[in-house]
């Protein structure tokens, strides 16, 4: 174990590792301390601390790696996840932070050759999911500090907390690989246990340093359409804690905001339509879900101001009305409804001032910010936070949070003395432009993780209005979302359920794939070919109809067949979409 000698003493992970590949095992050691490391059997996945005999003989291959992210057990045995490349993206509170650029699963088993035919098919699907996991975007970590804790919580912990292993310091809600760390923790490999944060960490430096950290919760991890609303415990989809940290002249301050799906049981199942219908799930536990959700938030963040940005008509309006009904039962939470599309439209970003006027008293008092001076004395505490949501908790939510963050930044700079009482950040065009870009890039990253595309309405954040280029970009992103939601996200959801431990692989359980008789991926190409072929043939015969009356009959027949196929596909739209096969919605 390697610990810095500075005061307070901070725990530090081994940051230079080598992977030795032998015929029967993998050996991972620290370059700084060659006697520190462990081996894992390539036949059985057994982990053992290294000793004098571990590295006897010459390895088949030696390579450099940058961390061990954990292990997972599938049907054939254990797979070890290692970080194969990284990029330093800056510092967080003075500590270097890295982004994972590539990862790789190493097979530590030989049981597959003894498996049944069905088990081999299942393992092939699971391995495909692991390849999706290897490409997971937006994973960050530090060897010297935990980045899952916000500034205020860090300063409230008892002295000596930072000397504990980093995985013990971490907020488990935001540890992306928490489920993968069990065996490393069991073998007390503290110096090798990296906690990965999925989200966004972006820095802007000038006279002041602004760090924007978005921490994605793993409790209801998933893709846009397959993880909506809340589960029975009140954990919501796309729950993200965003912290804006300001460092200037020895002062450190931070603003916390949170977002998350509407905390009810609801779904929006893809069915090939552009905008699938929203449906509230009828469940006897429904009345308790919002209560459980906000009670948890109250215990963690203090007073909560819930800002609902959804439309007040159509399906969104019905869901919003159900949300209002539940919020009326929670007197300790202030709920504010703000129809973003109606008030702000596509270009009236400044109309968010109407929302701010409604919540400014709460925002500037209960949800103010956290501030410490150069000596570590607490000058301000954030006693609550704003929880914002739209339907996806992406586009409208990000625009609104960036607006509130701008307001808070001005207040903080005035409090520190960097701005006068009549100045605001928006008066300084260059700095304000960088600030807006910071939030726009953060919105893109969060959207990529949940929806698979950049955020919509990014121009509102960057420029305060929409541009022609932005409208075209939003249109392309909307089409990409449609494709991903319908034809890829089911498999991606399975990968997330597997890696997060929501689905546990068990050789004694029936294959999850035998329970699904309809294979959407095999039927979709046939249906698509029939529709496209029918349209092509109809067009061709229609063109020929003017020359030969008999072609009219052929044209009508082809058109009828094509219309029939299209009707069948539309009526069974859900069956032709990629859907999760491992876990249910709740």
C-alpha positions as CSV (number, residue, x, y, z in Angstrom):
1,X,0.0,0.0,0.0
2,X,1.4,3.4,-1.0
3,X,0.5,6.4,1.1
4,X,1.7,10.0,0.6
5,X,3.7,11.5,3.5
6,X,2.0,14.9,3.2
7,X,-0.6,16.0,5.8
8,X,-3.3,15.0,5.7
9,X,-2.1,11.7,4.4
10,X,-4.0,10.7,1.3
11,X,-4.3,7.2,0.0
12,X,-2.8,6.7,-3.5
13,X,-3.4,3.9,-5.9
14,X,-0.6,2.3,-7.9
15,X,-0.6,4.2,-11.2
16,X,2.0,2.3,-13.2
17,X,1.1,-1.3,-13.7
18,X,2.5,-4.1,-15.9
19,X,0.5,-7.1,-17.1
20,X,2.5,-10.3,-17.4
21,X,0.9,-13.1,-19.4
22,X,1.9,-16.7,-18.6
23,X,0.6,-19.9,-20.0
24,X,-1.5,-20.5,-16.9
25,X,-2.1,-17.1,-15.3
26,X,-2.1,-13.3,-15.6
27,X,0.2,-11.4,-13.2
28,X,-0.4,-7.7,-12.4
29,X,2.3,-5.9,-10.5
30,X,3.1,-2.3,-9.6
31,X,6.1,-0.9,-11.5
32,X,7.0,1.2,-8.4
33,X,6.8,-1.8,-6.0
34,X,7.4,-5.1,-7.9
35,X,6.5,-7.1,-4.7
36,X,3.0,-5.6,-4.8
37,X,0.5,-7.3,-7.1
38,X,-1.6,-10.4,-7.7
39,X,-2.1,-13.2,-10.1
40,X,-5.3,-14.6,-11.6
41,X,-5.5,-18.1,-13.1
42,X,-6.3,-18.3,-16.8
43,X,-8.1,-21.7,-16.2
44,X,-10.1,-21.1,-13.1
45,X,-10.0,-17.3,-12.3
46,X,-8.5,-17.8,-8.9
47,X,-6.9,-14.7,-7.4
48,X,-3.7,-15.0,-5.3
49,X,-1.2,-12.4,-3.9
50,X,2.1,-12.6,-5.6
51,X,5.1,-14.3,-4.0
52,X,8.6,-15.2,-5.0
53,X,7.5,-18.0,-7.2
54,X,4.7,-16.2,-9.0
55,X,6.8,-14.6,-11.6
56,X,9.2,-17.6,-12.1
57,X,10.0,-18.1,-15.8
58,X,9.7,-15.8,-18.7
59,X,6.2,-14.4,-19.5
60,X,4.7,-15.0,-23.0
61,X,4.0,-11.3,-23.2
62,X,4.5,-8.1,-21.0
63,X,2.4,-5.0,-21.5
64,X,1.6,-1.8,-19.7
65,X,-1.8,-1.2,-18.2
66,X,-3.3,1.7,-16.2
67,X,-5.7,0.0,-13.8
68,X,-7.9,-2.9,-12.9
69,X,-11.6,-2.2,-13.1
70,X,-12.8,-5.5,-11.7
71,X,-14.0,-8.9,-12.5
72,X,-17.3,-10.5,-13.7
73,X,-18.4,-14.1,-13.8
74,X,-20.2,-15.4,-16.8
75,X,-21.2,-19.0,-17.7
76,X,-17.7,-20.1,-18.6
77,X,-16.0,-18.4,-15.6
78,X,-14.2,-15.2,-14.7
79,X,-13.3,-12.2,-17.0
80,X,-10.9,-9.5,-15.8
81,X,-11.4,-5.9,-16.9
82,X,-8.3,-3.8,-17.3
83,X,-7.7,-0.2,-18.5
84,X,-5.4,-0.3,-21.5
85,X,-5.2,3.4,-22.3
86,X,-6.0,6.7,-20.6
87,X,-5.8,10.4,-21.1
88,X,-5.1,13.0,-18.4
89,X,-7.9,15.6,-18.7
90,X,-6.9,18.0,-15.9
91,X,-7.1,18.2,-12.2
92,X,-9.9,18.0,-9.6
93,X,-9.1,20.0,-6.5
94,X,-5.4,19.8,-7.3
95,X,-5.4,16.0,-8.1
96,X,-4.8,14.6,-11.6
97,X,-7.9,13.1,-13.3
98,X,-7.8,10.7,-16.2
99,X,-10.4,9.6,-18.7
100,X,-10.5,5.9,-19.7
101,X,-9.8,5.7,-23.5
102,X,-9.9,1.9,-23.8
103,X,-10.6,-1.2,-21.7
104,X,-10.3,-4.9,-22.3
105,X,-11.8,-8.0,-20.8
106,X,-9.3,-10.9,-20.2
107,X,-10.7,-14.4,-20.2
108,X,-9.7,-16.3,-17.1
109,X,-11.5,-19.6,-17.7
110,X,-11.5,-22.8,-19.8
111,X,-15.0,-24.0,-18.9
112,X,-16.5,-23.0,-22.2
113,X,-15.3,-26.1,-23.9
114,X,-17.2,-28.2,-21.4
115,X,-20.4,-26.2,-21.9
116,X,-23.6,-27.3,-23.7
117,X,-24.6,-25.9,-27.1
118,X,-27.1,-23.5,-25.5
119,X,-24.5,-22.3,-23.0
120,X,-22.1,-21.6,-25.8
121,X,-24.8,-19.5,-27.6
122,X,-25.6,-17.7,-24.3
123,X,-21.9,-17.0,-23.6
124,X,-21.4,-15.7,-27.1
125,X,-24.2,-13.2,-26.5
126,X,-22.7,-12.2,-23.1
127,X,-19.3,-11.7,-24.7
128,X,-20.9,-9.4,-27.2
129,X,-22.3,-7.4,-24.2
130,X,-18.8,-7.2,-22.7
131,X,-17.5,-5.7,-26.0
132,X,-20.2,-3.0,-25.7
133,X,-19.1,-2.4,-22.1
134,X,-15.5,-2.1,-23.3
135,X,-16.6,0.9,-25.3
136,X,-18.5,2.6,-22.5
137,X,-18.0,6.4,-22.9
138,X,-17.3,9.0,-20.2
139,X,-15.5,7.0,-17.5
140,X,-13.1,9.0,-15.2
141,X,-10.9,8.3,-12.3
142,X,-8.0,9.5,-10.2
143,X,-5.2,7.6,-8.5
144,X,-5.0,10.2,-5.7
145,X,-8.5,11.2,-4.7
146,X,-12.1,10.1,-5.0
147,X,-14.0,12.1,-7.5
148,X,-17.5,10.7,-6.6
149,X,-17.8,13.0,-3.6
150,X,-18.9,16.6,-3.9
151,X,-16.9,19.3,-2.3
152,X,-19.3,19.9,0.6
153,X,-19.4,16.2,1.6
154,X,-15.6,16.0,1.4
155,X,-15.2,18.8,4.0
156,X,-17.8,17.3,6.3
157,X,-16.0,14.0,6.7
158,X,-14.0,13.3,9.8
159,X,-10.2,13.9,9.7
160,X,-8.4,10.9,8.4
161,X,-11.1,9.9,6.0
162,X,-8.9,10.7,3.0
163,X,-6.3,8.2,4.2
164,X,-8.8,5.3,3.7
165,X,-8.7,3.3,0.5
166,X,-10.3,5.2,-2.3
167,X,-13.1,2.7,-2.8
168,X,-14.1,3.1,0.8
169,X,-14.2,6.9,0.4
170,X,-16.5,6.8,-2.6
171,X,-20.2,7.4,-2.8
172,X,-21.4,4.0,-4.0
173,X,-24.3,5.5,-6.0
174,X,-21.8,7.0,-8.5
175,X,-19.2,4.1,-8.7
176,X,-19.8,2.7,-12.2
177,X,-17.9,-0.5,-11.6
178,X,-19.0,-1.1,-8.0
179,X,-20.5,-4.5,-8.9
180,X,-17.1,-5.6,-10.5
181,X,-15.0,-4.8,-7.5
182,X,-16.3,-7.5,-5.1
183,X,-13.4,-10.0,-5.6
184,X,-10.7,-7.4,-5.5
185,X,-12.2,-6.1,-2.3
186,X,-12.4,-9.6,-0.8
187,X,-8.7,-10.1,-1.5
188,X,-7.8,-6.7,0.0
189,X,-6.2,-5.4,-3.1
190,X,-6.8,-1.8,-2.0
191,X,-3.9,-0.3,-3.9
192,X,-5.3,-1.7,-7.2
193,X,-9.0,-0.9,-6.8
194,X,-10.0,1.9,-9.1
195,X,-13.4,3.5,-8.8
196,X,-14.7,4.7,-12.1
197,X,-17.2,7.6,-12.4
198,X,-19.4,7.8,-15.4
199,X,-20.4,11.3,-16.3
200,X,-18.5,14.3,-17.4
201,X,-15.6,16.2,-16.0
202,X,-14.7,19.4,-17.8
203,X,-12.4,22.2,-16.8
204,X,-12.0,25.8,-17.8
205,X,-8.9,27.7,-16.5
206,X,-8.1,31.4,-16.5
207,X,-7.8,33.7,-13.5
208,X,-10.4,31.2,-12.0
209,X,-10.8,27.5,-12.5
210,X,-14.2,26.1,-13.1
211,X,-14.7,22.4,-12.9
212,X,-17.9,20.8,-14.0
213,X,-18.5,17.3,-12.8
214,X,-21.6,15.2,-13.6
215,X,-22.0,12.0,-11.6
216,X,-24.3,9.4,-13.1
217,X,-26.1,7.2,-10.6
218,X,-25.9,3.4,-11.2
219,X,-29.1,2.5,-9.3
220,X,-31.3,2.7,-12.3
221,X,-28.7,2.6,-15.0
222,X,-30.0,2.3,-18.6
223,X,-30.8,3.6,-22.0
224,X,-33.3,6.4,-22.8
225,X,-36.4,4.3,-23.7
226,X,-35.8,1.2,-21.6
227,X,-35.2,3.0,-18.3
228,X,-37.9,5.5,-17.6
229,X,-39.3,6.8,-14.4
230,X,-38.5,5.1,-11.1
231,X,-38.3,1.6,-9.7
232,X,-40.2,0.4,-6.6
233,X,-37.4,1.8,-4.3
234,X,-37.8,5.3,-5.7
235,X,-34.5,5.2,-7.7
236,X,-35.0,7.1,-11.0
237,X,-33.5,6.7,-14.4
238,X,-30.9,9.2,-15.6
239,X,-30.3,10.5,-12.1
240,X,-27.3,12.8,-12.2
241,X,-25.6,15.0,-9.6
242,X,-23.9,17.9,-11.3
243,X,-21.4,20.0,-9.4
244,X,-19.9,23.3,-10.6
245,X,-16.7,24.0,-8.6
246,X,-15.1,27.4,-8.6
247,X,-11.5,27.9,-7.5
248,X,-10.1,31.5,-7.3
249,X,-7.7,33.4,-5.0
250,X,-7.6,30.4,-2.5
251,X,-11.4,30.2,-2.3
252,X,-13.3,27.1,-3.3
253,X,-17.0,27.1,-3.9
254,X,-19.5,24.7,-5.4
255,X,-23.1,24.5,-6.6
256,X,-24.9,21.1,-6.7
257,X,-27.9,20.5,-8.9
258,X,-29.6,17.2,-9.6
259,X,-31.7,15.8,-12.3
260,X,-33.7,12.6,-12.7
261,X,-36.7,11.1,-14.5
262,X,-40.2,11.8,-13.1
263,X,-40.3,9.6,-10.0
264,X,-43.4,7.5,-10.9
265,X,-43.8,4.1,-12.4
266,X,-44.1,4.8,-16.1
267,X,-42.9,3.5,-19.5
268,X,-42.5,4.5,-23.1
269,X,-41.9,1.4,-25.1
270,X,-40.5,1.8,-28.6
271,X,-42.8,0.6,-31.4
272,X,-41.3,2.1,-34.6
273,X,-43.3,5.3,-34.2
274,X,-41.3,8.5,-33.8
275,X,-42.8,9.3,-30.4
276,X,-44.1,6.2,-28.6
277,X,-47.0,6.7,-26.2
278,X,-46.3,7.3,-22.5
279,X,-48.0,5.0,-20.1
280,X,-48.3,5.2,-16.3
281,X,-47.9,1.7,-14.8
282,X,-50.7,0.6,-12.6
283,X,-49.1,-0.8,-9.4
284,X,-50.2,-0.8,-5.8
285,X,-46.8,0.6,-4.8
286,X,-47.2,3.7,-7.1
287,X,-48.2,6.1,-4.2
288,X,-45.0,5.3,-2.3
289,X,-42.5,5.6,-5.1
290,X,-42.3,9.5,-5.1
291,X,-42.2,9.6,-1.3
292,X,-39.3,7.1,-1.2
293,X,-37.4,9.1,-3.8
294,X,-37.8,12.5,-2.2
295,X,-37.1,11.2,1.3
296,X,-33.8,9.8,0.1
297,X,-33.0,13.2,-1.6
298,X,-34.0,15.1,1.5
299,X,-31.6,13.0,3.7
300,X,-28.8,13.5,1.2
301,X,-29.2,17.1,0.1
302,X,-31.5,18.9,2.5
303,X,-34.4,20.9,1.2
304,X,-35.5,20.0,-2.3
305,X,-37.0,22.3,-4.9
306,X,-38.5,20.2,-7.7
307,X,-38.7,22.0,-11.1
308,X,-40.8,20.2,-13.7
309,X,-40.1,21.3,-17.3
310,X,-42.5,19.0,-19.1
311,X,-45.3,20.0,-21.4
312,X,-48.8,20.5,-19.9
313,X,-50.7,18.8,-22.7
314,X,-50.8,15.4,-24.5
315,X,-49.0,12.4,-23.0
316,X,-46.5,14.6,-21.2
317,X,-49.3,16.6,-19.7
318,X,-51.0,13.5,-18.3
319,X,-47.7,12.3,-16.8
320,X,-47.1,15.8,-15.3
321,X,-50.6,15.9,-13.8
322,X,-49.9,12.5,-12.1
323,X,-46.6,14.0,-10.8
324,X,-48.4,17.0,-9.4
325,X,-50.9,14.7,-7.6
326,X,-48.1,12.9,-5.9
327,X,-46.2,16.1,-5.0
328,X,-49.2,17.5,-3.2
329,X,-48.8,14.7,-0.7
330,X,-45.2,15.8,0.1
331,X,-45.3,19.1,2.1
332,X,-41.5,19.1,2.7
333,X,-40.8,19.5,-1.1
334,X,-41.7,22.6,-3.1
335,X,-42.9,21.7,-6.6
336,X,-42.7,24.2,-9.4
337,X,-44.3,23.5,-12.8
338,X,-42.7,25.3,-15.8
339,X,-43.8,24.5,-19.4
340,X,-40.5,25.1,-21.0
341,X,-41.7,24.6,-24.6
342,X,-44.6,27.0,-24.2
343,X,-42.6,29.8,-22.4
344,X,-39.3,29.5,-24.1
345,X,-40.1,28.0,-27.5
346,X,-37.1,27.2,-29.6
347,X,-35.2,30.4,-29.1
348,X,-36.3,32.5,-26.1
349,X,-33.6,31.3,-23.7
350,X,-33.9,34.5,-21.7
351,X,-37.5,33.6,-20.8
352,X,-36.0,31.3,-18.2
353,X,-35.8,34.5,-16.1
354,X,-39.6,33.9,-15.6
355,X,-38.7,30.6,-13.9
356,X,-35.9,32.2,-11.9
357,X,-38.3,34.9,-10.6
358,X,-40.5,32.1,-9.3
359,X,-37.7,30.3,-7.5
360,X,-35.1,33.0,-6.8
361,X,-35.9,33.2,-3.1
362,X,-35.4,29.5,-2.5
363,X,-32.5,29.4,-4.9
364,X,-30.5,32.1,-3.2
365,X,-31.3,30.9,0.3
366,X,-31.8,27.2,0.7
367,X,-30.0,26.2,-2.5
368,X,-27.3,28.8,-2.4
369,X,-23.8,27.3,-2.7
370,X,-20.9,25.9,-0.6
371,X,-17.9,28.2,0.1
372,X,-14.6,27.8,2.0
373,X,-11.7,30.2,2.2
374,X,-8.0,29.5,1.8
375,X,-7.7,28.2,5.4
376,X,-10.5,25.7,4.9
377,X,-13.1,27.7,7.0
378,X,-16.6,27.2,5.8
379,X,-18.2,30.5,4.9
380,X,-21.4,29.3,3.2
381,X,-23.2,25.9,3.1
382,X,-25.6,24.7,0.5
383,X,-28.6,23.6,2.5
384,X,-30.7,22.2,-0.3
385,X,-30.7,21.7,-4.0
386,X,-32.9,22.0,-7.2
387,X,-34.0,18.9,-8.8
388,X,-34.9,19.5,-12.5
389,X,-36.6,17.2,-14.9
390,X,-38.1,17.1,-18.4
391,X,-39.1,13.8,-20.1
392,X,-35.6,12.7,-20.9
393,X,-33.8,14.9,-18.3
394,X,-31.4,15.9,-21.1
395,X,-32.1,18.8,-23.4
396,X,-34.5,21.2,-21.6
397,X,-33.0,20.1,-18.3
398,X,-29.5,21.0,-19.4
399,X,-30.5,24.4,-20.7
400,X,-32.3,25.2,-17.4
401,X,-29.4,24.0,-15.2
402,X,-26.9,26.0,-17.1
403,X,-29.0,29.1,-16.6
404,X,-29.2,28.5,-12.9
405,X,-25.5,27.8,-12.7
406,X,-24.8,31.1,-14.4
407,X,-26.9,32.9,-11.8
408,X,-25.1,31.1,-9.0
409,X,-21.6,31.8,-10.4
410,X,-22.3,35.5,-10.5
411,X,-23.5,35.4,-6.8
412,X,-20.4,33.4,-5.8
413,X,-18.0,35.8,-7.6
414,X,-19.7,38.8,-6.0
415,X,-19.5,37.1,-2.5
416,X,-15.7,36.5,-3.0
417,X,-15.2,40.0,-4.3
418,X,-14.1,39.1,-7.8
419,X,-17.2,41.0,-9.2
420,X,-18.9,44.1,-7.9
421,X,-22.5,44.0,-6.8
422,X,-23.6,45.4,-10.1
423,X,-21.5,43.1,-12.3
424,X,-22.5,39.7,-13.6
425,X,-20.6,37.0,-15.6
426,X,-22.6,37.7,-18.7
427,X,-21.0,41.1,-19.0
428,X,-17.7,39.5,-19.9
429,X,-18.3,38.1,-23.4
430,X,-15.1,35.9,-23.7
431,X,-15.4,34.3,-20.2
432,X,-19.2,33.9,-20.6
433,X,-18.7,32.2,-24.0
434,X,-16.3,29.7,-22.4
435,X,-18.7,29.1,-19.5
436,X,-21.6,28.4,-21.9
437,X,-19.4,26.0,-24.0
438,X,-18.5,24.2,-20.8
439,X,-22.1,23.5,-20.1
440,X,-23.0,22.6,-23.7
441,X,-20.2,20.0,-23.8
442,X,-21.4,18.6,-20.6
443,X,-24.9,18.3,-22.0
444,X,-23.6,16.5,-25.0
445,X,-21.7,14.0,-22.9
446,X,-24.6,13.2,-20.6
447,X,-26.9,12.8,-23.6
448,X,-24.4,10.4,-25.3
449,X,-24.5,8.1,-22.3
450,X,-28.3,8.0,-22.0
451,X,-29.6,8.6,-25.5
452,X,-26.5,7.8,-27.7
453,X,-26.4,11.2,-29.4
454,X,-25.4,14.8,-28.6
455,X,-27.9,16.9,-26.7
456,X,-30.6,18.8,-28.5
457,X,-31.0,22.6,-27.9
458,X,-27.2,22.9,-27.5
459,X,-27.3,26.3,-29.3
460,X,-29.5,27.7,-26.5
461,X,-26.8,26.9,-24.0
462,X,-23.9,28.1,-26.2
463,X,-25.4,31.2,-27.8
464,X,-28.7,31.8,-26.0
465,X,-30.6,31.2,-29.3
466,X,-30.9,28.6,-32.0
467,X,-29.0,28.8,-35.3
468,X,-29.6,27.2,-38.6
469,X,-26.6,24.9,-38.1
470,X,-27.9,24.0,-34.7
471,X,-31.4,23.2,-36.1
472,X,-29.8,20.9,-38.7
473,X,-27.6,19.2,-36.0
474,X,-30.6,18.7,-33.8
475,X,-32.5,17.1,-36.6
476,X,-29.7,14.7,-37.3
477,X,-29.4,13.9,-33.6
478,X,-33.2,13.3,-33.4
479,X,-33.1,10.8,-36.3
480,X,-30.1,9.1,-34.7
481,X,-32.0,8.8,-31.4
482,X,-34.9,7.2,-33.3
483,X,-32.6,4.6,-34.9
484,X,-30.8,3.8,-31.7
485,X,-33.9,3.7,-29.6
486,X,-35.6,1.3,-31.9
487,X,-32.8,-0.9,-33.2
488,X,-29.8,-0.9,-30.8
489,X,-30.7,0.2,-27.3
490,X,-32.2,-3.2,-26.3
491,X,-28.8,-4.8,-26.5
492,X,-27.1,-1.9,-24.9
493,X,-29.6,-2.1,-22.0
494,X,-28.6,-5.7,-21.6
495,X,-25.0,-4.7,-21.4
496,X,-25.7,-2.2,-18.7
497,X,-27.9,-4.6,-16.7
498,X,-25.1,-7.2,-16.9
499,X,-22.3,-4.9,-15.8
500,X,-24.2,-3.2,-13.0
501,X,-25.2,-6.6,-11.5
502,X,-28.9,-6.1,-12.1
503,X,-28.7,-9.4,-14.0
504,X,-26.6,-12.2,-12.4
505,X,-25.4,-15.0,-14.7
506,X,-26.1,-18.4,-13.1
507,X,-25.4,-21.7,-14.8
508,X,-28.2,-23.3,-12.8
509,X,-30.9,-20.9,-14.2
510,X,-32.7,-21.4,-17.5
511,X,-31.2,-19.5,-20.4
512,X,-32.9,-16.0,-20.6
513,X,-32.9,-16.4,-24.4
514,X,-35.1,-19.4,-24.5
515,X,-37.9,-17.3,-22.9
516,X,-38.2,-15.1,-26.0
517,X,-39.7,-16.9,-29.0
518,X,-39.7,-13.9,-31.3
519,X,-36.3,-12.9,-32.6
520,X,-36.8,-9.2,-33.7
521,X,-33.4,-9.0,-35.5
522,X,-34.2,-11.9,-37.8
523,X,-37.7,-10.7,-38.7
524,X,-36.8,-7.0,-39.2
525,X,-34.7,-7.5,-42.3
526,X,-37.4,-9.6,-43.9
527,X,-40.1,-7.0,-43.2
528,X,-37.8,-4.2,-44.4
529,X,-37.0,-6.1,-47.6
530,X,-40.7,-6.8,-48.3
531,X,-41.7,-3.1,-47.7
532,X,-38.8,-1.7,-49.8
533,X,-39.3,-4.3,-52.5
534,X,-43.0,-3.7,-52.6
535,X,-42.6,0.1,-52.9
536,X,-40.0,-0.4,-55.7
537,X,-42.2,-2.8,-57.6
538,X,-45.3,-0.6,-57.2
539,X,-43.4,2.4,-58.5
540,X,-42.1,0.5,-61.5
541,X,-45.4,-1.0,-62.5
542,X,-47.1,2.4,-62.0
543,X,-44.6,3.8,-64.4
544,X,-45.4,1.1,-66.9
545,X,-49.2,1.3,-66.5
546,X,-49.5,4.0,-69.1
547,X,-48.2,1.7,-71.8
548,X,-50.1,-1.4,-70.9
549,X,-53.5,-1.6,-69.1
550,X,-52.6,-5.0,-67.6
551,X,-50.0,-3.2,-65.5
552,X,-52.8,-1.4,-63.6
553,X,-53.8,-4.8,-62.0
554,X,-50.2,-5.5,-61.1
555,X,-49.7,-2.1,-59.7
556,X,-52.9,-2.4,-57.5
557,X,-51.8,-5.8,-56.3
558,X,-48.3,-4.7,-55.4
559,X,-49.6,-1.6,-53.7
560,X,-52.0,-3.8,-51.7
561,X,-49.4,-6.3,-50.7
562,X,-47.0,-3.5,-49.7
563,X,-49.7,-1.7,-47.7
564,X,-50.6,-5.0,-46.0
565,X,-47.0,-5.6,-45.0
566,X,-46.6,-2.0,-43.7
567,X,-49.8,-2.5,-41.7
568,X,-48.6,-5.7,-40.1
569,X,-45.2,-4.1,-39.3
570,X,-47.0,-1.0,-37.8
571,X,-49.4,-3.1,-35.7
572,X,-46.5,-5.2,-34.4
573,X,-44.0,-2.4,-34.1
574,X,-42.8,-3.4,-30.7
575,X,-41.9,-6.9,-31.9
576,X,-39.6,-5.5,-34.6
577,X,-37.6,-3.3,-32.2
578,X,-34.5,-4.2,-30.3
579,X,-35.5,-4.9,-26.8
580,X,-33.8,-6.0,-23.6
581,X,-33.7,-9.7,-23.0
582,X,-32.2,-10.0,-19.5
583,X,-34.3,-7.8,-17.2
584,X,-37.8,-6.3,-17.0
585,X,-38.6,-2.6,-16.9
586,X,-38.8,-2.3,-13.1
